Amino acid sequence: MSEYLKVLAKRAKKWAEIIGEGKSLQRNITIKRYVRKGIPGEYRGLVWLSVSGGEEVKNADPDLYQKLLQPPHNKQVADVIKTDLPRTFPDNIFFNNIENQQHQLYNILLAFAHQNKTVGYCQIIHNVFLIQFLQSFILQGLNYIAGLLLLVTKNIYQHVTNVGLPWAVITTKWFVCLFAEVLPIETTLRIWDCLFYEGSKIIFRVALTLIKRNKGNLLACQDFTTLAECFKEITKDSIVLKCHDFMPGSLPGSTILKLRTKISRQRAEQNENKLGR
C-alpha cells in the first residue's frame, strides 16, 4: 500500500505541474502517456471532459444541461430513476449521500433520458457514467470479442464454442458496465481514463488481455460449468489488483473497424436472405 501511495503522489505532482501552469490539455503524445499512467482523482472530471471532446460539445451549447433539467419531465422516467439510485454502488462510502452524489447522478440521468429519447433510461445506465459510449459498441461488443478472439487466439475461441458456453454469458457485464463492479474500482477507473482518451478499443484490449493471460486455465476446462466459473475467476487475476501495472496489450482501432465492417455486412446479408424467403 505504501508503494502504491508513493506512485499516486508522484502522478498527482506531475499532473499538478501541467494543470497548474495552465498548459493546454489538447490531445498530444505527452497527455496520452500521462493518461495511460493514470489520472489523479482530483483531476479526473477536468481531464475527462477535455480529452474526450466533451468540452467542445459543452461550449457549443453551454446552457443545454440546465435547460434539460427544467420541467416538465416524464414522471415515469423520473420515478424509475429515483427507485434505482439507492441500488447504485451501495457499498461505496463516497456514493451514499442522497443530498450530494446521488442527486447529481439523478440530474445527469434525467437530462440524458430527455435529451436521448430513443435510448431513454434503463437501470444499467446508472452504473455507467460513460453513457455516450453505450450506443457505439456495447450492443455489438459480444460479436466483436468473439471475432477478435477468432483472429488473435483461435484455439480459445474454438474451445469455448465447442464447450457450448455463449459469449453473452461470459462478457455481457464486461461490456454493459465497462468493467464497473467487475474489476477493482481503481483498475476500472484507470481503464476509463484510457477509454475517454482512446475510445472503445480499450474495452476490447482489456477483455483480450484477461482472456489471453488465463489461456491455460480456460483450455483446461472441459465442461460448461467449470468454464463459466473460470471466466468469473479471471476477473480476480492478480494483475488486475495492480492497476499501475495493468496495461492492456496492443489492439489497433483499424482491426476493430475492419471487424465491425465485416459483421455489419454479414448482418445485412442475413436480413436480405430473410426478406427473400
Helices and strands as residue ranges (DSSP letters): H 2-20, H 29-37, G 41-43, H 44-51, H 54-60, H 64-68, H 75-84, G 85-87, I 98-102, H 103-115, G 123-127, G 131-133, I 134-138, H 139-152, H 154-163, H 167-176, H 185-198, H 201-213, H 215-220, H 224-234, G 238-241, H 253-276
